[in-house]
Amino acid sequence: MVTMAESKARQREDAKDKRAAHSQRVNGFPVENKLRDMQFKLAHNLQCSLDLYTTLELFFNNVREAVTLDGLRYSTPTAGVEYSLGDQRAHTVNYNLSTNENPLGQIIFSRAQKFNESELAALEMLLGVLYYPLRNALLYQAALHSSLRDPVTGIGNRAAWDAAYQREVKLATRHGTELSLLVIDIDHFKQVNDNYGHQQGDKLLKHLAKTLQDSLRETDQVFRYGGEEFVVILNNTNAKDAALTAERIRLQVAMSPALINDQEVFASVSIGVAHLCADDDPTSLFNRADCAMYAAKRAGRNKVSCG
Ligand SMILES: Nc1nc2c(ncn2[C@@H]2O[C@H](COP(=O)(O)OP(=O)(O)OP(=O)(O)O)[C@@H](O)[C@H]2O)c(=O)[nH]1
């Protein structure tokens, strides 16, 4: 049997529970307390990585727990990043992000239905948590990028080459796919330095890196190995096509003068080609391409030789 006092107390408790439930969710949408918990959880999760793409994925997945979203697009022209997550839909909301005047890029949320005011407020609250992790991820990416770039030519440096080469040989060996390698050395480069000075020599290196990149497919990878030597990894490329590619590069270099001290200076390159065989490892493949390059030099320069 329930007394009158007990019944009143129970009614008071029920009303309290209802108010609490209401403050957690209105029309299926989480409000203040819940959002604060989500902000806290998001801030915690975003501490887990300095990688830009992981940061954006964590953010997207966490925000989706608070607001229904189909897609997110992030772009920053300054860092050359464009990244999409989920499915992009008709209704979008854009935010330009910055801290202390430093641009951090643009985020576009999208979904099939319109966003309402309280959802926009929630997105903005959660975006507030993203600013500093995003800034740190961008700084980390810039540091990583510059540690792997050759400052003279802007292409991958020796460290980038080492990592990429080991990885590509391992992958090609494991999957049984074709892989070829070019070792490219500028002919008589010392004369350019001697005649025009080191700064102009650097200009020629830059010009050559661009000519190489323009002569290759996007999936080919070109690096400055050191000094006036470049290396190119050709994925999914057999020996015959690698030799044709090398010949195309040789001709392109010979036909594209660099502008040095307002004069057109023609350079040439000697190229060694090697194709990955069943019993090759990264060192043996490289040595064959390198020896072939020296054979091309001995044969008179401005030549392609296959090892
Ligand atoms: N400007 C400039 N010169 C460099 C750089 N790195 C190496 N060099 C120069 O590259 C030249 C290489 O000379 P060598 O090894 O004799 O080769 P080469 O003159 O190209 O002759 P061959 O390779 O035999 O055709 C040297 O003068 C180096 O100082 C660089 O970053 N910038």
The ligand as a Tripos MOL2 file, in Angstrom:
@<TRIPOS>MOLECULE
LIG
   32    34     1     0     0
SMALL
NO_CHARGES

@<TRIPOS>ATOM
      1 N1         74.6850   24.2520  -57.9200 N.pl3     1 LIG1
      2 C1         74.7760   23.0860  -57.2950 C.ar      1 LIG1
      3 N2         75.7760   22.2340  -57.6050 N.ar      1 LIG1
      4 C2         75.8430   21.0460  -56.9850 C.ar      1 LIG1
      5 C3         74.9240   20.6830  -56.0060 C.ar      1 LIG1
      6 N3         75.2610   19.4520  -55.5580 N.ar      1 LIG1
      7 C4         76.3690   19.0560  -56.2540 C.ar      1 LIG1
      8 N4         76.7260   20.0270  -57.1260 N.ar      1 LIG1
      9 C5         77.8440   20.0750  -58.0610 C.3       1 LIG1
     10 O1         77.6720   19.0800  -59.0700 O.3       1 LIG1
     11 C6         78.9370   18.9100  -59.7060 C.3       1 LIG1
     12 C7         79.1090   17.4450  -60.0350 C.3       1 LIG1
     13 O2         80.2970   17.3120  -60.7570 O.3       1 LIG1
     14 P1         80.8430   15.9380  -61.2870 P.3       1 LIG1
     15 O3         80.5750   14.8470  -60.2890 O.co2     1 LIG1
     16 O4         82.2600   16.1440  -61.7230 O.co2     1 LIG1
     17 O5         79.9240   15.5750  -62.5010 O.3       1 LIG1
     18 P2         79.6460   16.3180  -63.8670 P.3       1 LIG1
     19 O6         80.3700   17.6010  -64.0160 O.co2     1 LIG1
     20 O7         78.1650   16.3910  -64.0110 O.co2     1 LIG1
     21 O8         80.2270   15.3210  -64.9170 O.3       1 LIG1
     22 P3         79.6580   13.9400  -65.3860 P.3       1 LIG1
     23 O9         78.6600   13.4540  -64.3800 O.co2     1 LIG1
     24 O10        80.8450   13.0280  -65.4850 O.co2     1 LIG1
     25 O11        79.0200   14.1600  -66.7070 O.co2     1 LIG1
     26 C8         79.9890   19.4470  -58.7290 C.3       1 LIG1
     27 O12        80.4920   20.6570  -59.2590 O.3       1 LIG1
     28 C9         79.1730   19.7340  -57.4590 C.3       1 LIG1
     29 O13        79.6830   20.8560  -56.7480 O.3       1 LIG1
     30 C10        73.8780   21.6140  -55.6730 C.ar      1 LIG1
     31 O14        73.0190   21.3960  -54.8240 O.2       1 LIG1
     32 N5         73.8540   22.7910  -56.3420 N.ar      1 LIG1
@<TRIPOS>BOND
     1     1     2 1
     2     2     3 ar
     3     2    32 ar
     4     3     4 ar
     5     4     5 ar
     6     4     8 ar
     7     5     6 ar
     8     5    30 ar
     9     6     7 ar
    10     7     8 ar
    11     8     9 1
    12     9    10 1
    13     9    28 1
    14    10    11 1
    15    11    12 1
    16    11    26 1
    17    12    13 1
    18    13    14 1
    19    14    15 2
    20    14    16 1
    21    14    17 1
    22    17    18 1
    23    18    19 2
    24    18    20 1
    25    18    21 1
    26    21    22 1
    27    22    23 2
    28    22    24 1
    29    22    25 1
    30    26    27 1
    31    26    28 1
    32    28    29 1
    33    30    31 2
    34    30    32 ar
@<TRIPOS>SUBSTRUCTURE
     1 LIG1         1 GROUP 0 **** ****
